[in-house]
């Protein structure tokens, strides 16, 4: 299970340096990697859009699922488990509607264009490849730097479903935070 943390008002201590994202966002330890400018996304918008739609359906409560839907979910899960996907190492990242932040030791500079590889679900994995541009690099005096990347333009449908995914994970993080406080 992935634990999400929402950034509400004041950032929580672990991500306060990292998270300069305005608006709904979530912070989680997920498979993540930056690829240089010559990399191309692994999947087209259509495939990523369909994946985000299926992931949203897959993650919803199972109380109201009909038998046909349950069979389809099980087949998709078994197919996902049979895939051998090389995922990058997990890393603490913050994901917003249009930005992703992370800490690392890479030598990246503002304006550099590349591809963010990100897996949102370990149970139903697909390595999303999203074009991005480094918006800022903040070095705190040691080897570790904080990177902020702006996501490049997506098709309107893909942007809508990506924002829905971020907002859903943001709400989930708030719920987990409230449950942990009680």
PASEBA-1860 file (N, C-alpha, C; in nm, 3 decimals):
! residues 182
1> XXXXXXXX> 0.084/-0.118/0.000/0.000/0.000/0.000/0.089/0.124/0.000 ~ 0.056/0.218/-0.083/0.130/0.344/-0.090/0.065/0.441/0.008 ~ 0.147/0.503/0.089/0.097/0.604/0.183/0.115/0.739/0.118 ~ 0.006/0.813/0.110/0.006/0.945/0.050/0.004/1.049/0.160 ~ 0.064/1.160/0.134/0.060/1.273/0.225/0.012/1.393/0.145 ~ -0.088/1.459/0.197/-0.139/1.580/0.130/-0.065/1.700/0.184 ~ -0.050/1.798/0.102/0.010/1.923/0.145/-0.105/2.022/0.162 ~ -0.134/2.055/0.286/-0.246/2.143/0.315/-0.191/2.263/0.391
9> XXXXXXXX> -0.203/2.380/0.332/-0.153/2.500/0.400/-0.004/2.486/0.424 ~ 0.034/2.469/0.551/0.174/2.450/0.585/0.217/2.310/0.543 ~ 0.326/2.299/0.475/0.376/2.169/0.431/0.422/2.089/0.551 ~ 0.405/1.959/0.544/0.455/1.876/0.652/0.607/1.870/0.642 ~ 0.673/1.840/0.751/0.817/1.861/0.762/0.900/1.788/0.659 ~ 0.869/1.661/0.626/0.951/1.586/0.532/0.955/1.650/0.395 ~ 0.847/1.709/0.353/0.841/1.760/0.217/0.842/1.911/0.209 ~ 0.861/1.979/0.322/0.851/2.124/0.318/0.955/2.186/0.225
17> XXXXXXXX> 1.073/2.128/0.220/1.175/2.179/0.129/1.137/2.147/-0.014 ~ 1.079/2.029/-0.034/1.049/1.981/-0.168/0.928/2.046/-0.230 ~ 0.824/2.066/-0.153/0.697/2.098/-0.215/0.674/2.247/-0.230 ~ 0.689/2.292/-0.351/0.656/2.430/-0.384/0.536/2.432/-0.477 ~ 0.464/2.321/-0.482/0.349/2.307/-0.571/0.228/2.376/-0.509 ~ 0.164/2.460/-0.588/0.042/2.525/-0.543/-0.077/2.441/-0.587 ~ -0.181/2.439/-0.505/-0.301/2.364/-0.540/-0.293/2.220/-0.492 ~ -0.392/2.141/-0.530/-0.394/2.001/-0.485/-0.269/1.926/-0.529
25> XXXXXXXX> -0.212/1.851/-0.437/-0.095/1.770/-0.467/-0.089/1.658/-0.365 ~ -0.004/1.562/-0.391/0.020/1.457/-0.295/0.168/1.424/-0.296 ~ 0.215/1.372/-0.186/0.354/1.331/-0.174/0.355/1.183/-0.139 ~ 0.433/1.106/-0.212/0.438/0.963/-0.189/0.572/0.909/-0.235 ~ 0.606/0.793/-0.185/0.727/0.725/-0.229/0.685/0.629/-0.340 ~ 0.722/0.665/-0.464/0.680/0.591/-0.583/0.799/0.566/-0.673 ~ 0.791/0.464/-0.759/0.896/0.446/-0.860/0.901/0.571/-0.949 ~ 1.020/0.629/-0.961/1.034/0.758/-1.030/1.175/0.770/-1.087
33> XXXXXXXX> 1.186/0.828/-1.206/1.317/0.858/-1.265/1.301/0.970/-1.366 ~ 1.406/1.049/-1.380/1.414/1.154/-1.482/1.503/1.101/-1.594 ~ 1.460/1.120/-1.720/1.541/1.083/-1.835/1.576/1.209/-1.913 ~ 1.692/1.208/-1.974/1.740/1.325/-2.045/1.650/1.361/-2.163 ~ 1.678/1.476/-2.220/1.596/1.536/-2.324/1.575/1.449/-2.447 ~ 1.666/1.358/-2.476/1.651/1.278/-2.597/1.556/1.159/-2.578 ~ 1.506/1.138/-2.458/1.413/1.029/-2.433/1.273/1.065/-2.483 ~ 1.203/0.966/-2.527/1.064/0.983/-2.572/0.972/0.908/-2.477
41> XXXXXXXX> 0.850/0.956/-2.458/0.755/0.883/-2.375/0.734/0.741/-2.427 ~ 0.718/0.646/-2.334/0.699/0.505/-2.370/0.562/0.478/-2.430 ~ 0.463/0.555/-2.389/0.326/0.529/-2.429/0.265/0.656/-2.486 ~ 0.173/0.639/-2.577/0.102/0.753/-2.633/-0.006/0.802/-2.537 ~ -0.058/0.921/-2.567/-0.163/0.979/-2.483/-0.283/0.885/-2.468 ~ -0.322/0.818/-2.577/-0.438/0.731/-2.573/-0.419/0.620/-2.469 ~ -0.302/0.557/-2.469/-0.276/0.447/-2.375/-0.270/0.497/-2.231 ~ -0.204/0.610/-2.209/-0.194/0.665/-2.073/-0.333/0.708/-2.024
49> XXXXXXXX> -0.411/0.769/-2.112/-0.547/0.809/-2.077/-0.629/0.687/-2.035 ~ -0.626/0.580/-2.114/-0.701/0.459/-2.081/-0.651/0.397/-1.950 ~ -0.520/0.400/-1.930/-0.465/0.347/-1.805/-0.517/0.424/-1.684 ~ -0.515/0.557/-1.691/-0.564/0.639/-1.580/-0.713/0.613/-1.554 ~ -0.790/0.592/-1.659/-0.932/0.561/-1.643/-0.951/0.426/-1.574 ~ -0.875/0.325/-1.619/-0.886/0.192/-1.560/-0.834/0.193/-1.417 ~ -0.725/0.265/-1.391/-0.671/0.274/-1.255/-0.774/0.336/-1.160 ~ -0.842/0.440/-1.204/-0.945/0.503/-1.120/-1.056/0.403/-1.090
57> XXXXXXXX> -1.098/0.330/-1.191/-1.203/0.230/-1.171/-1.154/0.117/-1.081 ~ -1.031/0.075/-1.101/-0.972/-0.035/-1.026/-0.959/0.000/-0.877 ~ -0.931/0.127/-0.848/-0.909/0.169/-0.710/-1.036/0.203/-0.634 ~ -1.150/0.209/-0.702/-1.272/0.245/-0.631/-1.318/0.130/-0.542 ~ -1.408/0.160/-0.450/-1.459/0.061/-0.357/-1.522/-0.057/-0.429 ~ -1.513/-0.172/-0.368/-1.561/-0.294/-0.431/-1.703/-0.331/-0.390 ~ -1.772/-0.245/-0.316/-1.906/-0.276/-0.269/-2.007/-0.289/-0.383 ~ -1.993/-0.205/-0.485/-2.096/-0.199/-0.588/-2.052/-0.264/-0.720
65> XXXXXXXX> -1.946/-0.339/-0.720/-1.896/-0.398/-0.843/-1.982/-0.518/-0.881 ~ -2.025/-0.519/-1.007/-2.102/-0.631/-1.058/-2.007/-0.745/-1.094 ~ -2.061/-0.864/-1.111/-1.980/-0.982/-1.139/-1.895/-0.964/-1.265 ~ -1.953/-0.911/-1.371/-1.876/-0.892/-1.495/-1.759/-0.797/-1.472 ~ -1.782/-0.690/-1.397/-1.674/-0.596/-1.366/-1.568/-0.662/-1.279 ~ -1.610/-0.743/-1.183/-1.515/-0.813/-1.097/-1.428/-0.908/-1.179 ~ -1.487/-0.977/-1.273/-1.410/-1.068/-1.360/-1.307/-0.990/-1.441 ~ -1.352/-0.877/-1.497/-1.263/-0.794/-1.576/-1.148/-0.740/-1.490
73> XXXXXXXX> -1.179/-0.694/-1.370/-1.076/-0.645/-1.279/-0.974/-0.753/-1.248 ~ -1.023/-0.874/-1.222/-0.934/-0.985/-1.190/-0.844/-1.019/-1.308 ~ -0.899/-1.021/-1.429/-0.818/-1.047/-1.548/-0.711/-0.940/-1.566 ~ -0.749/-0.814/-1.546/-0.652/-0.705/-1.559/-0.542/-0.717/-1.455 ~ -0.581/-0.751/-1.332/-0.482/-0.767/-1.226/-0.385/-0.881/-1.259 ~ -0.439/-0.995/-1.305/-0.352/-1.108/-1.340/-0.261/-1.073/-1.456 ~ -0.313/-0.998/-1.554/-0.231/-0.956/-1.666/-0.119/-0.863/-1.617 ~ -0.154/-0.771/-1.529/-0.053/-0.679/-1.475/0.054/-0.756/-1.398
81> XXXXXXXX> 0.015/-0.856/-1.321/0.112/-0.934/-1.244/0.201/-1.018/-1.334 ~ 0.150/-1.056/-1.452/0.230/-1.139/-1.542/0.332/-1.057/-1.620 ~ 0.316/-0.927/-1.622/0.409/-0.840/-1.693/0.540/-0.827/-1.615 ~ 0.647/-0.823/-1.686/0.774/-0.795/-1.620/0.814/-0.653/-1.658 ~ 0.784/-0.563/-1.569/0.811/-0.422/-1.592/0.927/-0.381/-1.503 ~ 1.031/-0.329/-1.564/1.143/-0.277/-1.488/1.107/-0.138/-1.439 ~ 1.084/-0.129/-1.309/1.048/0.001/-1.251/1.173/0.066/-1.193 ~ 1.180/0.198/-1.200/1.291/0.267/-1.134/1.278/0.255/-0.983
89> XXXXXXXX> 1.383/0.293/-0.912/1.378/0.291/-0.765/1.270/0.384/-0.715 ~ 1.214/0.349/-0.599/1.114/0.438/-0.539/1.184/0.559/-0.480 ~ 1.112/0.668/-0.480/1.168/0.794/-0.433/1.053/0.880/-0.383 ~ 1.079/0.961/-0.283/0.979/1.054/-0.233/0.963/1.167/-0.333 ~ 0.842/1.182/-0.384/0.813/1.287/-0.482/0.683/1.356/-0.443 ~ 0.664/1.476/-0.492/0.537/1.547/-0.478/0.482/1.568/-0.618 ~ 0.355/1.535/-0.635/0.291/1.544/-0.765/0.174/1.640/-0.756 ~ 0.175/1.740/-0.842/0.066/1.835/-0.850/-0.001/1.826/-0.986
97> XXXXXXXX> -0.094/1.915/-1.010/-0.169/1.913/-1.135/-0.078/1.934/-1.257 ~ 0.022/2.020/-1.241/0.111/2.054/-1.355/0.258/2.045/-1.322 ~ 0.292/2.003/-1.200/0.432/1.999/-1.159/0.463/1.874/-1.078 ~ 0.588/1.836/-1.080/0.639/1.727/-0.996/0.769/1.777/-0.935 ~ 0.786/1.752/-0.804/0.910/1.790/-0.736/0.974/1.666/-0.676 ~ 1.105/1.668/-0.670/1.181/1.559/-0.609/1.318/1.608/-0.570 ~ 1.385/1.530/-0.488/1.522/1.561/-0.449/1.614/1.457/-0.511 ~ 1.731/1.502/-0.552/1.827/1.411/-0.614/1.963/1.475/-0.628
105> XXXXXXXX> 2.053/1.399/-0.686/2.189/1.446/-0.705/2.223/1.466/-0.853 ~ 2.123/1.457/-0.940/2.147/1.473/-1.083/2.202/1.612/-1.114 ~ 2.268/1.620/-1.227/2.316/1.750/-1.276/2.217/1.799/-1.380 ~ 2.112/1.863/-1.334/2.010/1.918/-1.424/2.008/2.068/-1.408 ~ 1.968/2.137/-1.513/1.962/2.283/-1.506/1.825/2.331/-1.551 ~ 1.791/2.452/-1.506/1.663/2.512/-1.543/1.649/2.516/-1.694 ~ 1.530/2.484/-1.741/1.502/2.487/-1.884/1.528/2.355/-1.954 ~ 1.595/2.262/-1.887/1.624/2.132/-1.948/1.495/2.054/-1.967
113> XXXXXXXX> 1.480/1.994/-2.085/1.361/1.917/-2.118/1.394/1.769/-2.112 ~ 1.300/1.692/-2.061/1.320/1.548/-2.051/1.190/1.475/-2.030 ~ 1.199/1.354/-1.980/1.082/1.270/-1.956/1.085/1.224/-1.812 ~ 0.971/1.238/-1.744/0.954/1.186/-1.609/0.891/1.049/-1.622 ~ 0.955/0.949/-1.565/0.900/0.814/-1.561/0.846/0.792/-1.420 ~ 0.719/0.758/-1.411/0.649/0.752/-1.283/0.549/0.638/-1.285 ~ 0.546/0.560/-1.178/0.448/0.453/-1.164/0.357/0.487/-1.047 ~ 0.228/0.502/-1.073/0.133/0.543/-0.969/0.080/0.427/-0.887
121> XXXXXXXX> 0.091/0.305/-0.935/0.035/0.190/-0.865/0.128/0.070/-0.879 ~ 0.171/0.017/-0.766/0.254/-0.103/-0.769/0.168/-0.228/-0.791 ~ 0.040/-0.219/-0.756/-0.050/-0.332/-0.774/-0.094/-0.345/-0.920 ~ -0.107/-0.234/-0.988/-0.151/-0.230/-1.127/-0.053/-0.140/-1.203 ~ 0.072/-0.189/-1.222/0.180/-0.100/-1.266/0.180/-0.069/-1.416 ~ 0.209/0.055/-1.443/0.243/0.101/-1.577/0.337/0.219/-1.556 ~ 0.450/0.215/-1.621/0.546/0.324/-1.607/0.504/0.437/-1.701 ~ 0.442/0.541/-1.642/0.401/0.657/-1.720/0.523/0.738/-1.757
129> XXXXXXXX> 0.528/0.784/-1.878/0.636/0.870/-1.925/0.575/1.002/-1.967 ~ 0.606/1.106/-1.891/0.548/1.237/-1.915/0.656/1.338/-1.949 ~ 0.638/1.408/-2.060/0.736/1.511/-2.097/0.730/1.623/-1.994 ~ 0.849/1.674/-1.959/0.857/1.779/-1.858/0.976/1.869/-1.885 ~ 0.973/1.984/-1.818/1.081/2.083/-1.830/1.119/2.127/-1.690 ~ 1.247/2.127/-1.660/1.295/2.169/-1.528/1.265/2.318/-1.510 ~ 1.182/2.348/-1.408/1.143/2.486/-1.381/1.239/2.552/-1.283 ~ 1.290/2.473/-1.186/1.385/2.530/-1.090/1.469/2.420/-1.027
137> XXXXXXXX> 1.588/2.460/-0.988/1.681/2.372/-0.918/1.727/2.447/-0.795 ~ 1.706/2.389/-0.678/1.744/2.453/-0.553/1.845/2.364/-0.482 ~ 1.968/2.412/-0.472/2.068/2.334/-0.399/2.085/2.395/-0.261 ~ 2.082/2.309/-0.163/2.089/2.356/-0.024/2.231/2.348/0.031 ~ 2.329/2.358/-0.055/2.467/2.359/-0.009/2.533/2.223/-0.008 ~ 2.456/2.115/-0.012/2.517/1.982/-0.019/2.493/1.924/-0.158 ~ 2.519/1.796/-0.175/2.504/1.733/-0.306/2.358/1.716/-0.348 ~ 2.266/1.714/-0.252/2.125/1.694/-0.283/2.060/1.824/-0.326
145> XXXXXXXX> 1.986/1.817/-0.435/1.917/1.934/-0.488/1.768/1.905/-0.492 ~ 1.688/2.009/-0.488/1.544/1.997/-0.503/1.509/2.044/-0.644 ~ 1.441/1.957/-0.719/1.403/1.987/-0.856/1.252/2.008/-0.866 ~ 1.213/2.108/-0.943/1.073/2.129/-0.976/1.063/2.120/-1.128 ~ 0.977/2.031/-1.175/0.959/2.014/-1.319/0.815/2.047/-1.356 ~ 0.798/2.129/-1.457/0.666/2.158/-1.512/0.634/2.051/-1.615 ~ 0.516/1.993/-1.605/0.474/1.895/-1.705/0.441/1.968/-1.834 ~ 0.486/1.914/-1.945/0.458/1.975/-2.076/0.313/1.949/-2.113
153> XXXXXXXX> 0.267/2.026/-2.209/0.127/2.018/-2.251/0.087/1.875/-2.286 ~ -0.030/1.836/-2.236/-0.090/1.707/-2.268/-0.218/1.735/-2.346 ~ -0.271/1.632/-2.407/-0.401/1.650/-2.472/-0.503/1.689/-2.364 ~ -0.607/1.761/-2.400/-0.705/1.802/-2.298/-0.765/1.684/-2.221 ~ -0.793/1.573/-2.288/-0.850/1.457/-2.220/-0.750/1.396/-2.122 ~ -0.625/1.384/-2.164/-0.523/1.328/-2.076/-0.499/1.421/-1.957 ~ -0.494/1.552/-1.982/-0.475/1.649/-1.873/-0.588/1.637/-1.772 ~ -0.712/1.623/-1.821/-0.828/1.611/-1.733/-0.817/1.486/-1.645
161> XXXXXXXX> -0.782/1.373/-1.703/-0.773/1.250/-1.624/-0.651/1.250/-1.532 ~ -0.542/1.313/-1.574/-0.426/1.325/-1.485/-0.463/1.411/-1.364 ~ -0.532/1.522/-1.387/-0.575/1.609/-1.277/-0.672/1.536/-1.184 ~ -0.763/1.457/-1.240/-0.854/1.378/-1.157/-0.776/1.279/-1.070 ~ -0.673/1.218/-1.127/-0.591/1.123/-1.052/-0.519/1.194/-0.938 ~ -0.457/1.307/-0.967/-0.387/1.383/-0.863/-0.485/1.424/-0.753 ~ -0.602/1.473/-0.792/-0.700/1.516/-0.693/-0.749/1.398/-0.609 ~ -0.771/1.283/-0.671/-0.814/1.163/-0.598/-0.708/1.122/-0.496
169> XXXXXXXX> -0.581/1.123/-0.537/-0.472/1.088/-0.444/-0.456/1.194/-0.336 ~ -0.481/1.319/-0.371/-0.476/1.428/-0.273/-0.583/1.406/-0.166 ~ -0.706/1.374/-0.209/-0.814/1.346/-0.113/-0.782/1.224/-0.027 ~ -0.725/1.120/-0.089/-0.687/1.000/-0.015/-0.583/1.034/0.092 ~ -0.489/1.120/0.058/-0.386/1.161/0.155/-0.448/1.235/0.272 ~ -0.545/1.320/0.244/-0.614/1.393/0.352/-0.686/1.293/0.442 ~ -0.755/1.196/0.383/-0.824/1.094/0.463/-0.727/1.015/0.549 ~ -0.613/0.974/0.492/-0.513/0.900/0.569/-0.457/0.985/0.682
177> XXXXXX> -0.438/1.114/0.656/-0.388/1.205/0.757/-0.486/1.218/0.873 ~ -0.614/1.230/0.841/-0.717/1.242/0.945/-0.729/1.114/1.026 ~ -0.721/0.999/0.958/-0.728/0.871/1.030/-0.609/0.852/1.122 ~ -0.492/0.895/1.078/-0.373/0.882/1.160/-0.379/0.973/1.283 ~ -0.450/1.086/1.270/-0.461/1.181/1.381/-0.559/1.134/1.489 ~ -0.650/1.043/1.453/-0.749/0.996/1.551/-0.705/0.870/1.620
END
